[in-house]
Amino acid sequence: MFCRMEHDIPIIILSDDDDENEGDFFTTHNDSSVMIVENEGNEADVSKHIEELDEDLAITYSQTATVLPHARYDCTLAFCRAEQDLSGPLEDNGKHCDQCFCYICDKLASVCEFWTIPGICHCNAHKHSVYWKALRDKSLMGFLHELNFTFDPLDMDSDLRHAETSLQKFAGSLAMKYATFLLGFEDPSYSTSCWCTCHRNIKSTTPCQTIGCNGCYKHHIKILDYDYTVVSQHIKMFLNEAKKENPKACVVMLLGAIKLFVTHTTPGNIHAANIVSETVSMLLWRFMTKVWMLLVAFNFSSSFIKQLETFYQKLPLPSNCTLPKSLSVLPWDDPLLSAVMKGQNITGERQGKGRRHKVLCEPVVVIQARVCKLQQQNKYRELARYLKVVKSINNLTLQRMKDLVPLYLCKDGDYTGAVCHMLSPMPGAMCLASRLTPQQFRAYLRILTSGHAPDVAQEFDTGNGNMIIPDPLLSTKWTPIEGSNSFKMMEVLKFALRVLDCNSIVFANSETWVYLLSVVSSSFTSPDGFPIGAFYPEPDITYQTETRDAASAILEELTTTSRIQIPKTFESGYPDQARLLLATQALVLRIFHSKFRPILSVIMSFRFNFWALRWFFYSLLVRPEVLHYLLCCLLEELSDKRYQLLQRKWTETEHSLVAYFLCMYFWENSVVLDLNTYPTNSLLATWNESHNPWQLSLKLYLECNEAKLTPEKRKILHLIQQQEKMGLTSIPF
C-alpha cells in the first residue's frame, strides 16, 4: 500500500506476519509496525536497464529503503513465536536491527535491560501472546494495572500517566502512615496504682486487695489505643491535590485512592474500629461526590466511563456503605433526560415499544452535580423542568432542591409559572407556598415587583461529603432578570393573599404584612428591594364603603374555598386604591385573628395615604377591644427607648401620621377615653412635646377639631394645654 509523506515521498507498508494470508494483506497491514520509506536518490545512480524475469513481470525501478522503528517480531530478521517462553532467546530472537523496539518496555531493544535475561527474555515478546500482551499492559499502565484499572494501554495519555505516578506515590506514603496507625499507642490513663510488689513504688491513697501480681494482671498488659486522624488527614490532603488536576486525571486519582483506603480497619478495639469505619464512610462520600460532579460536568468518552464503571463495581465497599451500586451517570444526550430538558416529556417516565418502563431516577449527588452544571450555564428553564420530574432515594434532600423550582422559573422570566408551581398541590405533600418562610415570601414579592432575582450560590462541600445549597432567596446579591415581563400588581396581591391563607407562619409574621402594605402602596420596587411609595387620591366615601364590603366578600371566599376571585368592577375607577384597601382589609382580619405587634410599623406604611389609615381605623371599629389593645401597644412602643431613637430620624410627616392615628381615638365618639385609666393617664404622665414632636402634632389636631370632642375628651385636651402653659414635663395624678 502506498501513502505520501513530506516532499511527496512514497511509503510502502509491508507485513511479514507468517500467520496471515497474502490475500488478506490489505485488511491486516495496519497491524504491522514496519514502514519502509524510499529515499529520494539521484536518478543517475539508478540502473536504467530493464531486467526481464517473466513475460508478465518486469522491474522498472529500484532503490534502497529506510526502515522505521518497529517491534522486534515485525522485523525482517527471523522471529520465532511462542505463547510464553522465558528460559532464553528462542532461535534468533535475541538478534535485532538498529530500529527494533522492545514490545514490553516500549524502547529500543539495544537499551532494554531484560532483552536476553533468562527468566524474563523480552526478546521473545510479541502481540499474539496472551502472556506477553498482559505483561506489556502492566508495563505501560504501571500502578494503574496493579489497582485493576482496565484501560487500554494505547489510551495511556499524559493525564493517566500523571494519575498513575500520583497514585503510586500516595500508595507508598499511605501504607507507611497506616502501618504506624496499626501499631497503636499505649494510653497512660488506663494504668492504675496498686500495692503489689511490682507496683509498690507507685503511691496510692486507696490500696487495692491483690494476691501478688495475679490480682493486678491488667496493669501488666499493654492496652493500646488507635488514632486514625493522621491517616485521614493524609487522605484529605490527597483529595485536595487531586482537585487541582485535570478532570480526567482527577477522577482516576480519586477512584484509585478509594481502592487504597476503603479496607482500612483497626484490630481489637471496637470503639476505635467504629471510629475508623465512620471516617472511611465519610471519606468515601467526599471522594465519590467529587467523582460524580466530574462525570456530570465534563464530557468523558463512553469507553472511559465504562472502564471507570468496571473498576467501581470491583471496589470492596463496606457492608454498611450507602453509596449507589452503580457509578454510571446518564449522559446529557440520553433520550429520556434530553426529552425532559426540552420540555417534550413532563412526567420523567417513558414506556418504549418492546422496552421496559424507564423512570428518570438518579442519586442525589448526581442530581446536585447536574443542578450545579445547569446553574453555571444559566439554563434555568431546563433546570426547572429537570427538578420537577427527577426522582431519588433521598427524598428530603431532593425536596429542598425542588423547592427552588419557582426561583429558577422566575430567573427565566416565567413569573406565572413560578406562582402556579408554588400554589399547586404536590402528590403526598402540601403546596410549596405553605412551607415558605417569611423571609422567602418577602423575597418572592421583591422578585415579582422589582424584576430582579438573587444570584444562585454554587454548591460546596462541607467537609463530610454532603453538599449544601445556601438558600439563594436570602442572598444579598441580586441581578436583573433578562427578558422578563412585568407582573401585574393585582396578580402579585392575589399571590400574596393565597400564601397568607395557607401559610400560618407567614400569616403571623408582622414584617410580612408591613412589607405587603408597602408594596401595594408603591409605584414600583427599587432593585435593592425598597418599595417607592406613591400618593393615591382619596376616593369618595361611597366608593370606600362599597370597597370595604367587596373586600370582605373576596377574603371570605378565599378563607372558605382557598380561591380568590376579583370582580372586574372591583378595580374600575380606582385600581391602585382598590388594591391598597383589599390588602388593608386583609390586615384587619389578621389583627382580629390574634395579637399583632409592632403596630407602629403598620401605621408608617400609610405615610403616603392618610385616608387609607383612616379607612383602616374605621374598619377596626367593630371590635372596640382590639382598638384599645392597639392604642396600648402604640403608646408603649412610642415610649420604648428603641423606638425613641428611631423617632429622632422621623420627618414631620411621620410625626404627623402618628398623631393623626391617635387623634382618631379622640374624634370617634364611640371610643371611650378615661383620663384616670390606662393608657390615657400614661399618655398625660409622659407628655413632653420637646422630646416627642408627635405630641405637639396631636395637640394641634385636637385644638383644630375641639368641637368634635366629647366633654371627657375636652378635659384631656385642657390638661394637655395646661401642661404647656405650666411648662411642666408631666402632670401629677
BELFENUR-V853136 format. One record per backbone hydrogen bond with DSSP energy under -1.0 kcal/mol. CO is the residue of the C=O (numbers start at 1). NH is the residue of the N-H. E is the energy in kcal/mol with one decimal. If there is no record, write none. Layout:
# BELFENUR-V853136
co->CO nh->NH e->E
co->CO nh->NH e->E
This chain:
# BELFENUR-V853136
co->1 nh->13 e->-1.5
co->3 nh->11 e->-2.0
co->5 nh->8 e->-1.4
co->9 nh->5 e->-1.4
co->10 nh->38 e->-1.2
co->11 nh->3 e->-1.0
co->12 nh->36 e->-1.8
co->17 nh->20 e->-1.4
co->21 nh->24 e->-1.1
co->22 nh->25 e->-1.5
co->24 nh->28 e->-1.1
co->25 nh->29 e->-1.2
co->28 nh->31 e->-1.7
co->29 nh->32 e->-1.4
co->35 nh->68 e->-2.0
co->36 nh->12 e->-2.1
co->37 nh->66 e->-3.3
co->42 nh->45 e->-1.8
co->51 nh->59 e->-1.1
co->57 nh->54 e->-1.4
co->64 nh->39 e->-1.2
co->66 nh->37 e->-2.8
co->70 nh->101 e->-2.7
co->71 nh->74 e->-1.6
co->72 nh->75 e->-1.7
co->86 nh->119 e->-4.5
co->90 nh->93 e->-2.9
co->92 nh->95 e->-1.6
co->97 nh->100 e->-1.2
co->99 nh->70 e->-2.3
co->100 nh->109 e->-2.7
co->101 nh->72 e->-1.4
co->102 nh->106 e->-1.8
co->107 nh->102 e->-3.6
co->108 nh->111 e->-1.5
co->109 nh->112 e->-1.1
co->114 nh->122 e->-2.7
co->115 nh->123 e->-2.2
co->117 nh->120 e->-2.1
co->117 nh->121 e->-2.6
co->121 nh->124 e->-1.4
co->122 nh->125 e->-1.6
co->126 nh->129 e->-1.2
co->129 nh->133 e->-2.2
co->130 nh->134 e->-2.2
co->131 nh->135 e->-2.4
co->132 nh->136 e->-2.4
co->133 nh->137 e->-2.6
co->134 nh->138 e->-2.3
co->135 nh->139 e->-2.1
co->136 nh->140 e->-3.0
co->137 nh->141 e->-2.9
co->138 nh->142 e->-1.7
co->141 nh->144 e->-1.7
co->142 nh->146 e->-1.0
co->143 nh->147 e->-1.7
co->144 nh->149 e->-2.5
co->145 nh->148 e->-1.3
co->152 nh->155 e->-2.8
co->153 nh->156 e->-1.5
co->155 nh->157 e->-1.7
co->157 nh->161 e->-2.3
co->158 nh->162 e->-2.3
co->159 nh->163 e->-2.3
co->160 nh->164 e->-2.5
co->161 nh->165 e->-2.3
co->162 nh->166 e->-2.4
co->163 nh->167 e->-2.5
co->164 nh->168 e->-2.1
co->165 nh->169 e->-2.0
co->166 nh->170 e->-2.5
co->167 nh->171 e->-2.8
co->168 nh->172 e->-1.6
co->169 nh->173 e->-2.0
co->170 nh->174 e->-3.0
co->171 nh->175 e->-2.2
co->172 nh->176 e->-1.7
co->173 nh->177 e->-1.9
co->174 nh->178 e->-2.7
co->175 nh->179 e->-2.2
co->176 nh->180 e->-2.0
co->177 nh->181 e->-1.9
co->178 nh->182 e->-2.1
co->181 nh->184 e->-1.0
co->185 nh->225 e->-3.1
co->187 nh->190 e->-1.8
co->188 nh->191 e->-1.0
co->196 nh->199 e->-1.1
co->197 nh->200 e->-1.1
co->199 nh->202 e->-2.1
co->211 nh->214 e->-1.1
co->216 nh->219 e->-2.0
co->217 nh->220 e->-1.6
co->223 nh->187 e->-1.2
co->225 nh->185 e->-2.2
co->228 nh->232 e->-2.7
co->229 nh->233 e->-2.6
co->230 nh->234 e->-1.7
co->231 nh->235 e->-2.1
co->232 nh->236 e->-2.3
co->233 nh->237 e->-2.0
co->234 nh->238 e->-1.7
co->235 nh->239 e->-2.0
co->236 nh->240 e->-2.3
co->237 nh->241 e->-2.0
co->238 nh->242 e->-2.7
co->239 nh->243 e->-1.9
co->241 nh->244 e->-1.0
co->242 nh->245 e->-1.6
co->246 nh->250 e->-3.0
co->247 nh->251 e->-2.5
co->248 nh->252 e->-1.5
co->249 nh->253 e->-2.5
co->250 nh->254 e->-2.4
co->251 nh->255 e->-2.0
co->252 nh->256 e->-2.6
co->253 nh->257 e->-2.2
co->254 nh->258 e->-1.8
co->255 nh->259 e->-1.6
co->256 nh->260 e->-1.0
co->257 nh->261 e->-1.6
co->258 nh->262 e->-2.3
co->261 nh->264 e->-1.8
co->267 nh->269 e->-2.6
co->269 nh->273 e->-2.3
co->270 nh->274 e->-2.3
co->271 nh->275 e->-1.9
co->272 nh->276 e->-2.5
co->273 nh->277 e->-2.5
co->274 nh->278 e->-2.5
co->275 nh->279 e->-2.5
co->276 nh->280 e->-2.9
co->277 nh->281 e->-2.2
co->278 nh->282 e->-2.2
co->279 nh->283 e->-2.6
co->280 nh->284 e->-2.6
co->281 nh->285 e->-1.9
co->282 nh->286 e->-2.1
co->283 nh->287 e->-2.7
co->284 nh->288 e->-2.8
co->285 nh->289 e->-2.3
co->286 nh->290 e->-1.5
co->287 nh->291 e->-1.9
co->288 nh->292 e->-2.8
co->289 nh->293 e->-1.9
co->290 nh->294 e->-2.1
co->291 nh->295 e->-2.4
co->292 nh->296 e->-1.9
co->293 nh->297 e->-2.5
co->294 nh->298 e->-2.1
co->298 nh->300 e->-1.6
co->301 nh->305 e->-2.2
co->302 nh->306 e->-2.1
co->303 nh->307 e->-1.9
co->304 nh->308 e->-2.0
co->305 nh->309 e->-2.5
co->306 nh->310 e->-2.2
co->307 nh->311 e->-2.0
co->308 nh->312 e->-2.8
co->309 nh->313 e->-2.3
co->312 nh->315 e->-1.3
co->315 nh->317 e->-2.1
co->318 nh->321 e->-1.6
co->331 nh->334 e->-2.1
co->334 nh->338 e->-3.3
co->335 nh->339 e->-1.9
co->336 nh->340 e->-2.1
co->337 nh->341 e->-2.3
co->338 nh->342 e->-1.9
co->339 nh->344 e->-2.2
co->339 nh->345 e->-1.4
co->340 nh->343 e->-1.2
co->348 nh->360 e->-3.0
co->350 nh->358 e->-2.8
co->352 nh->355 e->-1.3
co->358 nh->350 e->-2.5
co->359 nh->361 e->-1.4
co->360 nh->391 e->-1.9
co->363 nh->367 e->-2.3
co->364 nh->368 e->-2.9
co->365 nh->369 e->-2.1
co->366 nh->370 e->-2.5
co->367 nh->371 e->-2.7
co->368 nh->372 e->-2.4
co->369 nh->373 e->-2.1
co->370 nh->374 e->-2.3
co->371 nh->375 e->-2.3
co->372 nh->376 e->-2.0
co->373 nh->377 e->-1.5
co->374 nh->379 e->-2.4
co->375 nh->378 e->-1.3
co->378 nh->380 e->-1.3
co->379 nh->383 e->-1.9
co->380 nh->384 e->-2.3
co->381 nh->385 e->-2.1
co->382 nh->386 e->-2.3
co->383 nh->387 e->-2.5
co->384 nh->388 e->-1.8
co->386 nh->390 e->-2.3
co->391 nh->362 e->-2.2
co->393 nh->395 e->-1.6
co->394 nh->398 e->-1.9
co->395 nh->399 e->-2.4
co->396 nh->400 e->-1.6
co->397 nh->401 e->-1.4
co->398 nh->402 e->-2.6
co->399 nh->403 e->-1.9
co->401 nh->404 e->-1.4
co->402 nh->405 e->-2.0
co->404 nh->408 e->-2.0
co->405 nh->409 e->-2.3
co->406 nh->410 e->-2.3
co->407 nh->411 e->-2.5
co->408 nh->412 e->-1.0
co->409 nh->414 e->-2.7
co->410 nh->413 e->-1.7
co->413 nh->415 e->-1.3
co->414 nh->418 e->-1.8
co->415 nh->419 e->-2.5
co->416 nh->420 e->-2.5
co->417 nh->421 e->-2.2
co->418 nh->422 e->-2.0
co->419 nh->423 e->-1.8
co->420 nh->424 e->-1.2
co->422 nh->433 e->-2.6
co->426 nh->429 e->-2.0
co->429 nh->426 e->-1.0
co->431 nh->434 e->-1.1
co->432 nh->435 e->-2.0
co->437 nh->441 e->-2.6
co->438 nh->442 e->-2.2
co->439 nh->443 e->-1.9
co->440 nh->444 e->-2.1
co->441 nh->445 e->-2.0
co->442 nh->446 e->-2.1
co->443 nh->447 e->-2.3
co->444 nh->448 e->-2.6
co->445 nh->449 e->-1.5
co->446 nh->450 e->-2.1
co->447 nh->451 e->-1.9
co->451 nh->481 e->-2.6
co->453 nh->479 e->-2.8
co->460 nh->468 e->-1.4
co->466 nh->462 e->-1.6
co->468 nh->460 e->-1.1
co->471 nh->474 e->-1.7
co->472 nh->475 e->-1.8
co->477 nh->455 e->-2.7
co->479 nh->453 e->-2.6
co->481 nh->484 e->-1.2
co->488 nh->492 e->-1.9
co->489 nh->493 e->-2.4
co->490 nh->494 e->-2.4
co->491 nh->495 e->-2.3
co->492 nh->496 e->-2.5
co->493 nh->497 e->-2.6
co->494 nh->498 e->-1.9
co->495 nh->499 e->-2.1
co->496 nh->500 e->-2.5
co->497 nh->501 e->-1.5
co->498 nh->502 e->-1.4
co->499 nh->503 e->-1.8
co->503 nh->507 e->-2.2
co->504 nh->508 e->-1.7
co->509 nh->513 e->-1.0
co->510 nh->514 e->-2.0
co->511 nh->515 e->-2.5
co->512 nh->516 e->-2.3
co->513 nh->517 e->-2.5
co->514 nh->518 e->-2.0
co->515 nh->519 e->-2.1
co->516 nh->520 e->-2.4
co->517 nh->521 e->-1.2
co->519 nh->522 e->-1.4
co->521 nh->534 e->-2.1
co->524 nh->532 e->-3.2
co->526 nh->529 e->-2.4
co->530 nh->526 e->-2.4
co->532 nh->523 e->-2.7
co->540 nh->544 e->-2.0
co->541 nh->545 e->-2.4
co->542 nh->546 e->-2.4
co->543 nh->547 e->-2.7
co->544 nh->548 e->-1.9
co->545 nh->549 e->-1.6
co->546 nh->550 e->-2.5
co->547 nh->551 e->-3.1
co->548 nh->552 e->-2.1
co->549 nh->553 e->-1.9
co->550 nh->554 e->-2.3
co->551 nh->555 e->-2.4
co->552 nh->556 e->-2.0
co->553 nh->557 e->-2.1
co->554 nh->558 e->-1.9
co->555 nh->559 e->-2.1
co->556 nh->560 e->-1.9
co->557 nh->561 e->-2.7
co->558 nh->562 e->-1.8
co->567 nh->570 e->-1.4
co->574 nh->578 e->-2.4
co->575 nh->579 e->-1.8
co->576 nh->580 e->-2.0
co->577 nh->581 e->-2.5
co->578 nh->582 e->-2.2
co->579 nh->583 e->-2.3
co->580 nh->584 e->-2.2
co->581 nh->585 e->-2.5
co->582 nh->586 e->-1.8
co->583 nh->587 e->-1.9
co->584 nh->588 e->-2.1
co->585 nh->589 e->-1.9
co->586 nh->590 e->-1.8
co->587 nh->591 e->-2.4
co->588 nh->592 e->-2.2
co->589 nh->593 e->-1.4
co->590 nh->594 e->-1.5
co->599 nh->603 e->-2.0
co->600 nh->604 e->-2.0
co->601 nh->605 e->-1.1
co->603 nh->606 e->-1.6
co->604 nh->607 e->-1.7
co->606 nh->609 e->-1.5
co->609 nh->613 e->-1.2
co->610 nh->614 e->-2.0
co->611 nh->615 e->-2.1
co->612 nh->616 e->-2.2
co->613 nh->617 e->-2.2
co->614 nh->618 e->-2.5
co->615 nh->619 e->-1.4
co->620 nh->623 e->-2.1
co->623 nh->627 e->-1.7
co->624 nh->628 e->-2.4
co->625 nh->629 e->-2.0
co->626 nh->630 e->-2.5
co->627 nh->631 e->-2.0
co->628 nh->632 e->-2.2
co->629 nh->633 e->-2.4
co->630 nh->634 e->-2.7
co->631 nh->635 e->-2.3
co->632 nh->636 e->-2.0
co->633 nh->637 e->-2.4
co->634 nh->638 e->-2.3
co->635 nh->639 e->-1.3
co->640 nh->644 e->-1.9
co->641 nh->645 e->-1.7
co->643 nh->647 e->-2.1
co->644 nh->648 e->-1.0
co->646 nh->649 e->-1.5
co->647 nh->650 e->-1.4
co->651 nh->655 e->-1.9
co->652 nh->656 e->-2.3
co->653 nh->657 e->-2.0
co->654 nh->658 e->-1.8
co->655 nh->659 e->-2.0
co->656 nh->660 e->-2.4
co->657 nh->661 e->-2.0
co->658 nh->662 e->-2.2
co->659 nh->663 e->-2.5
co->660 nh->664 e->-1.2
co->662 nh->665 e->-1.2
co->663 nh->667 e->-2.4
co->664 nh->668 e->-2.0
co->668 nh->671 e->-1.3
co->674 nh->677 e->-1.7
co->677 nh->681 e->-2.2
co->679 nh->683 e->-2.1
co->680 nh->684 e->-2.2
co->681 nh->685 e->-2.0
co->682 nh->686 e->-1.5
co->684 nh->687 e->-1.2
co->688 nh->692 e->-2.1
co->692 nh->695 e->-2.0
co->693 nh->697 e->-1.9
co->694 nh->698 e->-2.2
co->695 nh->699 e->-2.2
co->696 nh->700 e->-2.1
co->697 nh->701 e->-2.3
co->698 nh->702 e->-2.3
co->699 nh->703 e->-2.4
co->700 nh->704 e->-2.1
co->701 nh->705 e->-1.1
co->705 nh->708 e->-1.5
co->706 nh->709 e->-1.5
co->710 nh->714 e->-2.1
co->711 nh->715 e->-1.7
co->712 nh->716 e->-1.3
co->713 nh->717 e->-1.9
co->714 nh->718 e->-2.7
co->715 nh->719 e->-2.2
co->716 nh->720 e->-1.9
co->717 nh->721 e->-2.4
co->718 nh->722 e->-2.6
co->719 nh->723 e->-1.9
co->720 nh->724 e->-1.3
co->721 nh->725 e->-2.1
co->722 nh->726 e->-2.7
co->723 nh->728 e->-1.2
